[in-house]
């Protein structure tokens, strides 16, 4: 294997924290992979990132659809169960305008 075809990838990226005592930090072991493997991994990375981007766009579109449908449901509920703009005549007016059954029988 030629050294120019190898890429060095760290096993993990060390996180740095503010420490009061400086302790010696061991260097992580290095992993050597071929350039072909590196390019394949890079290609897969782009593939999965593109799939994720499509999924995020699809999710945002569905969330927008849900908002619109919830608004329609709210509007229809208000139309069905909300306060009526035209009020019916009160019972007192109906009683005065209609002759009672007792007065017709006599």
C-alpha positions in Angstrom: 0.0 0.0 0.0 1.4 3.4 -1.0 1.5 6.0 1.8 0.1 8.7 -0.6 -3.1 6.7 -0.9 -3.8 6.5 2.8 -5.9 8.9 4.8 -5.5 9.4 8.5 -8.7 9.4 10.5 -8.7 9.9 14.2 -10.6 7.2 16.2 -12.5 10.0 18.0 -12.2 13.7 18.4 -11.1 14.6 22.0 -13.2 17.1 23.8 -11.5 19.7 25.7 -12.7 20.9 29.1 -11.4 23.5 31.4 -9.4 21.6 33.9 -7.7 22.8 37.0 -5.0 20.1 36.9 -3.3 19.4 33.6 -3.2 15.7 33.1 -1.3 14.0 30.4 -3.7 13.0 27.6 -3.0 9.9 25.6 -3.2 10.2 21.9 -5.9 8.1 20.3 -4.7 5.3 18.0 -4.9 6.2 14.3 -6.8 4.2 11.8 -5.5 3.8 8.3 -7.9 3.3 5.4 -7.3 3.2 1.7 -8.2 6.1 -0.5 -10.9 4.0 -2.2 -12.5 3.3 1.2 -12.3 7.0 2.1 -14.0 8.0 -1.2 -16.7 5.4 -0.6 -17.4 6.7 2.9 -17.5 10.2 1.6 -19.9 9.2 -1.2 -22.2 7.4 1.4 -22.1 10.6 3.6 -23.4 12.7 0.7 -26.1 10.1 0.0 -27.4 10.0 3.5 -27.2 13.8 3.9 -29.3 14.1 0.7 -31.9 11.6 2.1 -32.0 13.5 5.3 -32.6 16.8 3.5 -35.5 15.3 1.6 -37.0 13.9 4.7 -36.7 17.3 6.5 -38.4 19.0 3.5 -41.2 16.4 3.4 -41.7 16.7 7.2 -42.0 20.5 6.9 -44.5 20.2 4.1 -46.6 17.8 6.2 -46.4 20.1 9.2 -47.7 22.9 7.0 -50.6 20.7 5.8 -51.5 19.8 9.3 -51.6 23.5 10.3 -53.9 24.3 7.4 -56.2 21.3 8.2 -56.3 22.2 11.9 -57.4 25.7 10.9 -60.1 24.4 8.7 -61.4 22.1 11.5 -61.3 25.1 13.9 -63.3 27.2 11.4 -65.9 24.5 10.8 -66.3 23.9 14.6 -66.9 27.6 15.1 -69.5 27.6 12.4 -71.3 24.6 13.8 -71.0 25.2 17.5 -70.2 28.9 17.8 -72.5 31.7 18.7 -75.3 32.3 16.2 -75.5 35.7 14.6 -79.3 35.5 14.1 -81.2 34.9 17.3 -84.5 33.1 17.6 -87.5 35.0 19.0 -87.9 34.5 22.7 -90.6 32.1 24.2 -92.6 35.1 25.5 -93.2 36.4 22.0 -94.3 33.0 20.8 -96.7 32.4 23.6 -98.5 35.8 23.0 -98.6 35.3 19.2 -100.0 31.7 19.3 -103.4 31.1 20.6 -103.4 28.5 23.4 -105.1 25.2 22.9 -107.3 25.7 25.9 -108.8 28.8 24.4 -109.7 27.0 21.2 -111.4 24.1 23.0 -113.9 26.4 24.9 
